[in-house]
Amino acid sequence: MAANSSLILSNLDFDTLKNTLKQYMRSQDRFNDYDFDGSNMNVLLDLLAYNTYHNAFYLNMIGNEMFMDTAVIRDSVVSHAKELNYVPRSFKSAEANVSITINSTDSSKRSITMPKGTSFTSRFGQQNFTFTTGENIVISDVQINANDTVTFTGNNISLYEGYYVTDTFTFRSDNGQQFQLTNKNVDTSSISVTVIEDVGATTLTYTRASSLFDLQSTSQVFFVQGAEADSYEIVFGDGVTGRRPKDNSIIVVEYRISNGQLPNGCDNFYPDSTIGGESNITVTVQNKASGGSVSESIDSIKYNAPRHFTTQERAITAEDYENLLKINFPEINAVAAYGGENLDPPQYGRVFVAVDLNEVDGLPESKRNEYYRFLKPRSPVSIDPIFVDPEYTYLNIISSIKYNINTTRLTADDVNTLAKSAVLQYAADELNNFNRVFRYSKLVQAIDSSQTSIISNETQFRLVKVYNPSIVGATDTFDVKFNLELDKTPSQVFGANTLQSSRFTYITGQKAYIKDDGNGVLAVHSVVSDLKITDIGTINYETGLVQVANFAVIAFENAGIKFYAVPRFKDITTLNNVILNIIEEDVVLTIVPVRQ
């Protein structure tokens, strides 16, 4: 074939393909003067170009779907994740913790049983949600009253959002052993499987397995894996690793259907029917509903599946602890794990885990116990996981922003809103997690880029720690740890003091605040006269350790007393269980209009 060099393969759009075909035809002697655009052959060239373009697009898509990194179809991503033994997270029911009090006139009763699936209704906003018990619960804590009535009290009862449904299948070896569940909103943690064999004569309960370890040919287990159309399927053993049900067995799969994150926050529950024949029922909320989530996104599967494969369901390195928790508990916003050998003094044989939950302050005891039970069997025998609360360090941003009023119709308030949104967006993207670094230059750039009329900004910041007095009026001794070098150089914005607190009412009844004297001594000062009332503690400028002793307040503003400290360096790095963030109330912007 002559003149093959005229074929261009680097660009495969329709027009390029058609022109390439024309160039090739013109390179032939019989067509070198041919008017392709004005002839019927133009139609044939269109057809060839269309066909080539469609084939190129089709083959490109096939190539993309062959690899997890480039796949865009969920079924393809789930299929690749299956090769890594990764099951995408399903919908997860919101969980509430309640206590239930039942009053009965039957004085002979000594216990009441709440069957699995006992339902309660909760209203949140404009929607009603159904919550159910996940197992049979026997309430045997009984109090016999003087009027021949009895009161039953059940504490720490978990209610899960959703209701139970049942799928039924017939097991036949010639049809395979994979059974796809009919509802996409399944909470896979609630799946239970019963196998009925020998025309009802034998009923077997199968338990879920996540690996092949210790499985025998008689092990009554099933596996859950992702399936097509964003669903899940049940898989049984092959008779070598895991028992295989008999042909014509009836497979009964029961599971809970969830609404994801919508019921998070529910804090009122009313029984839908009597419990144990009793209707005098009071439900008291101990922990409102939380932890509900939707199924895992494609991007999340791509991120988690390879990391799940590297952990192999065991927690050896600190990263293993982090990956296992993030993969299995979608309510976790951030997690950090670090060895006790990194502490001062070292604590060998322990790994410390800090967990920050979505929309929840602190780590509830129920979640702490749940995560511990999950990690302990996956940890080495000699290592004990210890859960610690996250420590929050905030940044107080003070910025003077100049903008050119000749290049915009926006008011100063508009510019303020845009700049503040840029600061908070920077915090959302770069901070609000463990082991993050605050880059001062990036914050300045984010403010400048928030509106084209902004000419410049002069930005300063302080570290913020919040102290919450446990008992108002009581004397307390506590430490505030900034864990950074602090600056003793006087500042035009923050004055001569390295550390200063928000206002409070001291035990003497005076409006007061705390500040340092530049020599490491802290004192309570009057707001009115600025005179020292009393020395209250010390500050170490090298380590950022603030020690306060014999401190007592009558009242304080907002959620707690804030301690503001000026850091020595512009870039801030956090370690271990510290989360760095910026909140709206700590962002103070001054907008200065100029003409240029």
Secondary structure, DSSP 8 states (H G I E B T S, - for coil): ---GGG---S--SHHHHHHHHHHHHHTSGGGTT--STTSTHHHHHHHHHHHHHHHHHHHHHHHHHTSTTT--SHHHHHHHHHHTT------B--EEEEEEEEEES-TT---EEE-TT-EEEEEETTEEEEEEESS-EEE--EEE-TTS-EEEEEEEEEEEESEEEEEEEEE-GGG-SEEE-S-TTEEEEEEEEEEEEGGGTEEEEEEE-SS-TT--TT--EEEEEEETTTEEEEEE--SSSS----TTEEEEEEEEE--TTTTTT----EESS-BTTB--EEEEEEEEEE--B----HHHHHHHHHHHHHHTT---SHHHHHHHHHHH-TTEEEEEEEEGGGSSS--TTEEEEEEEETT-SS--HHHHHHHHHHHGGGS-TT-EEEEE--EEEEEEEEEEEEEETTS----HHHHHHHHHHHHHHHHHHH-SEET-EE-HHHHHHHHHHT-TTEEEEEEEEEEEEEE--SSTTS-EEEEEE--S-B--S-BTTTBT-SEEE--EEETTS-EEEEEE-SSSEEEEEETTT--EEEEEEEEETTTTEEEEEEE-EEEESTTSEEEEE-BSSSSEE--TTEEEE--GGGEEEEEEEE--
